[in-house]
Amino acid sequence: MCGRYSFFLNPESAFKFFKVNEEADFAPRYNIAPSQQAPIILNFDGTRVLDLYRWGLIPSWAKDMKMGYKMINARSETVEEKPSYRRLVNKRRCIVPSSNFFEWRKSEDQKRKTPMRIFLKSEAPMAFAGLWDEWRDAEGQPLRSYTILTTTANPLLKEVHDRMPVILRPELIDAWLDPGVKLEEMKGAFESYPEKEMAFYPVSKVVNSPKNDNAECLARVGE
């Protein structure tokens, strides 16, 4: 799964890397947690937009916001089957930009968990595959939210967790954001990202609390 991640690329670089046409301002984030607002990238009528949405998908038909806490991730293997996602997978896809994500590795005796920062060796931004939806409250006020797709962890990351976010290869980003391209046309979109291009290291337990949102969350520590 993916329950915490960072995105600290400065806005100008982010807009250039992801070819954004319209954008909202955002600050560097080192410890993004569920229920918080964070940047995502969408395609609206051919215009690539960066905007801030709530992490944790709230389906348009939900009775209240509580579902969002349970839907921060969606399994890519069943995304076309689940009622909450199948209507979105070809119409409301998005990119969740990330600098790294965190997972907690259990000790051999299962008594301790050590947070790990997981990233690309190149330190390039990652494009997580996401889905979004719009929900309205009793007064008709809209709330837009998103979920991050996951897949089986590659051999390297299985040391830490059995799941990982779907990280789109660069050549698939344009297709993922194009509603004219159906999922079945994107061969291998949900495959685990190559282990040879990824790395991880232990970080401080300061990342355990979402109140801590600074560069200290990235600092390497001894296990």
N, C-alpha and C positions, 0 to 999 in steps of 0.2 A: 504494500500500500504506500501511499504518500500522505503523511500527516503534517509535514512542516517543510518549508522550503524558503529560499532566498531569491531576490532579484534586485541586484544593486548596480546594474549597468546604468550609466547616466542617461537621461531622456534622449539627448541628441544622438548618442550612439545606438540606443535601442531603436529609435525611429528609423535610422539608416539601416541597421542590420535586418530588421523585420519589414522594411519597405512600407512603413506606415505613412498614410496620406493625411489623416486627421488624428489628433491625439489629445489626451487629457494630461495635465501635469501630474507627476508623481514623484515621491521621494524614494531614495534607496531603502530597500527593506531587507533585513537580515534574518528574520524569523517570522515569516508569514504563517498564520494559524487559521484553522477553520473559523468561519463566521466573520472574518475580517474582509475588508475591501482590498482588492489587489488588481494590478493591471492584467488585462487579457486583450487579445487582438482578434478582430472579427472582420468579415467582409460584408459591407452593406451596399448592395447594388453596385458592385465593382470598386467601391472605395474601401481601402484597408484602414480600419479605425482601431486605435488603442483607447480603451476606456477602463474605468474601475468598476468591477462587479464584486458581489459577495461570494466568497468561497464556501461551497456547500449547496448543491443544486436543490432548489425548491420548485417542483413541477408546477406548471400553470394551473393544474387541477387540485393542488394540495389545499386542505382545509386551513392550515396554518403554517407557520415558518418552521415548526419543529423538525420536519422531514430533512431540512437542510443539514442538520448535524449528523445525520446518518448517511448522507450522500455526497461526501467529499471526494470519493473515488467511485469509479465504475469499472467493472471487469470487462476488458475489451472482448473477451471470448463470448460474452452473452449480451453485449450491448444492443444487438439487433433483435433480441428476444424480449427484453424487459420493457414493460409498458412505459416506464419513466424515461427511457432513452431511445427506443426504436423510432419514435416520431422526430427525434432531434438529429439522428446520426447522419442524415443526408441534407438537413435544412439549417441546423443551428450548431455548426462546428466552430470551434475557436482554437486559438493557440494560447497556451499559458506560458509566458516567457519565464525562464528560471536561470539563475546562476549556479545553483546547486540544490540538492535536497538532503534531508536528514533521515536516517533510520537508526534504530536502537538495537545494538547487537547484544544478545544475552551471553553471560559468562557460562562456562562449562557446567557450573553447578546450578545454573538458572536463577541465581539469587541477585545478580546485578545486571544492569543494562547500561551500556556505554553508547552515547550518541556518536554517530559517524557522519561526517560531511562527505557527500558523494557528488562527484563533478566530472566534467570532461577534462582529460589531461591538457588539452589546449586552452582550457579556461574560457572557451567560447560559450556564449549563451546557449541554453537548451530550449527547444520548442516542445513542450508537453502537448499532447493531443487532448483537447477538452470539448465539452458540450455545454451549451448554455440554455437558459429558459427565462421566461418572464412570468412572474406571479403578481397578483394584485390583491391588496388587502380589502377589508370591508368597505373602505372609503374609495376604493378604486385606484389607490396609489400604487404605481408599479415598483417592483423590486426585481432586478436582474441578477442572476446567480449562475455559478458554473461548477462543474465537476471535472476531475482529472482522470483520464483513462489509465488503467494499469495493465500490465502483462506479466508473464513469468520472468523472474529475475535471470539475468545472464549468469554464467558460472562464477564470475568474480563476485557479484553481489549476493549470490546465494549464501556466502559466508555471513552475511548480515541479515538478510530477509529473503523470503521466497517470492516476493512481488516487487515490481518497480514501476515507475511511471512509463507510459508509452512516450518515448522520445522520438520525434519525427526526424528522419534523415533530411538534410537540406533540400534534396530534390523532391521531397513530398510535401513541403510546406505550402507551396502555391496550390497544389491539388486539394489539400485538406481544407483550405480556406475558400475554395471555389465550389459553390453549391451546385454547379453544373456537372461536377465530377462525382459520380456515385462511388460508394465505398468499395464495391467489388472491382472497380477500375484501379484502385490503389493497391497493387500487389505488395504484400509484405509490410503494409503500414503498421501493423501491430506487433511486428517481430521485436524481440529484445534488442536493445542497442548493443553494438559490439563491445565485448569486454575489454579488448585491447585498447580502446579509446577512452576508457574510464578509470577512475581511481577513487580511493577513499582514505580517510584518516580519522582518528578519534578527536573529538572536541570536548570542550568543557560542558558540564551539566547546566551551565547558565542557559543553554538553549532549551532546557526542559520547560521553562516558564515563558509563555508568549509575551510577558511583560518586558522581557529582555530582548530588545530589538536593535542591536548594534554590532559592530564588527567583531566584538569579543566572541560572538557565537561561531565565528569561523576559525578561531585560533586553535592550532594543533596542540594537543596535550598528550602526556603519556598515559597508557591504559593502566 
